[in-house]
Amino acid sequence: MNYLAVFIGGGLGSICRYGIAKLLAPWQFTFPYATLIANILSCIVLGIFVALVAKNAIHDTIRLLIMVGFCGGFSTFSTFTNETFRLFETGNLLYGFTNVFLSLILCVFSIYLGVILGNSIFLEK
């Protein structure tokens, strides 16, 4: 059952990532906004579930479905790395370094934001 949860979550995450890429495709940006947006959103979702797991508020199968499957399929380090490499390779050094900096700062902040949101779901009374 755990493998199935990861499989389904990964497929759903990948479809969401693909959807963001398709939505932004008409603009043909030089900067890889679609990957950055997918990674930020995935970090927010992951942060929410980190907080929920810490409170024992979700079943382990849901944790695997969302945290391992969905977030693993939705975020993409390999695509981020390839796009950054391509920016450097084509001489877009400013975009390349901006991508690395923004991805690191925004994704760390997004995990933090997600944890805050997740903690607010079950406020202690």
C-alpha positions in Angstrom: 0.0 0.0 0.0 2.9 2.4 0.8 4.4 1.9 -2.7 1.0 2.6 -4.2 0.6 5.8 -2.2 4.1 7.1 -3.3 3.3 6.1 -6.9 0.0 7.9 -7.0 1.4 11.0 -5.2 4.4 11.1 -7.5 2.2 11.0 -10.6 -0.1 13.7 -9.3 2.9 15.9 -8.4 4.4 15.4 -11.9 1.2 16.3 -13.6 1.0 19.5 -11.5 4.6 20.4 -12.4 3.8 19.8 -16.1 0.7 21.9 -15.9 2.6 24.9 -14.5 5.1 24.5 -17.3 2.4 24.4 -19.9 0.6 27.4 -18.4 3.8 29.5 -18.6 5.1 28.1 -22.0 3.4 30.8 -24.2 5.6 33.5 -22.6 8.9 31.7 -23.5 10.8 33.1 -20.6 14.6 32.9 -20.5 14.4 32.5 -16.7 13.0 29.1 -15.6 10.0 30.4 -13.7 7.9 27.2 -14.0 10.5 25.2 -12.1 10.9 27.9 -9.5 7.2 28.1 -8.9 6.7 24.4 -8.8 9.6 24.1 -6.3 8.3 26.9 -4.1 4.7 25.5 -4.0 6.1 22.0 -3.3 8.1 23.4 -0.4 5.0 25.1 1.1 3.0 21.8 0.9 6.0 19.9 2.4 6.3 22.4 5.2 2.6 22.1 6.0 2.9 18.4 6.2 6.1 18.6 8.3 4.1 20.5 10.9 1.2 18.0 10.7 3.5 15.0 11.0 5.1 16.6 14.1 1.6 16.8 15.7 0.8 13.2 14.7 -2.2 14.7 12.8 -1.9 12.5 9.6 -1.8 8.8 8.8 1.5 7.4 7.6 0.0 6.5 4.2 -1.1 10.1 3.6 2.4 11.3 4.7 3.9 9.0 2.0 1.4 10.1 -0.6 2.0 13.8 -0.1 5.5 14.3 1.3 7.3 11.6 -0.6 5.1 11.1 -3.6 3.5 14.4 -4.5 6.2 16.7 -3.3 8.9 14.4 -4.8 7.1 14.5 -8.2 6.1 18.2 -8.0 9.5 19.6 -7.1 12.5 18.9 -9.3 16.1 19.3 -8.3 17.4 17.7 -11.5 15.4 20.1 -13.8 16.5 23.1 -11.7 20.1 22.0 -12.0 19.8 21.4 -15.8 18.1 24.7 -16.4 20.8 26.5 -14.3 23.5 24.7 -16.2 21.9 25.7 -19.5 21.8 29.4 -18.4 25.5 29.3 -17.5 26.3 27.4 -20.8 24.5 30.1 -22.9 26.3 32.9 -21.1 23.3 34.0 -19.0 25.4 34.1 -15.9 23.2 36.7 -14.1 20.1 34.5 -14.7 22.0 31.4 -13.6 23.2 32.9 -10.3 19.8 34.5 -9.8 18.1 31.1 -10.2 20.4 29.5 -7.7 20.0 32.3 -5.2 16.2 32.7 -5.6 15.6 28.9 -5.5 17.6 28.5 -2.3 16.2 31.5 -0.4 12.6 31.2 -1.6 12.3 27.5 -1.1 13.8 27.6 2.5 11.3 30.4 3.2 8.5 28.4 1.7 9.2 25.4 4.0 9.1 27.9 6.9 5.8 29.4 5.6 4.4 25.9 5.2 5.3 24.9 8.7 3.6 28.1 10.0 0.5 27.3 8.0 0.6 23.7 9.1 0.9 24.7 12.8 -2.1 27.1 12.4 -4.3 24.2 11.1 -4.4 22.7 14.6 -4.1 25.6 17.0 -3.6 24.5 20.6 -6.4 25.8 22.8 
